[in-house]
């Protein structure tokens, strides 16, 4: 059960950060780069929860 909650919280944090990046006054290229970085970090954290690393 704790694992599921951890995965859910990680997913919600990723979604929240992506939303906040959209609100930032950056040009489209910078937003795209930040979004890719956030998604990669999020995938790595989810894989840690699933004990791949």
Number of C-alpha atoms within 10 A of each C-alpha: 5 7 10 11 10 14 17 13 12 17 15 12 13 19 15 12 15 17 12 10 17 15 10 9 9 12 8 9 9 12 17 14 10 16 18 13 12 17 15 12 13 17 15 14 19 18 13 12 15 12 8 9 9
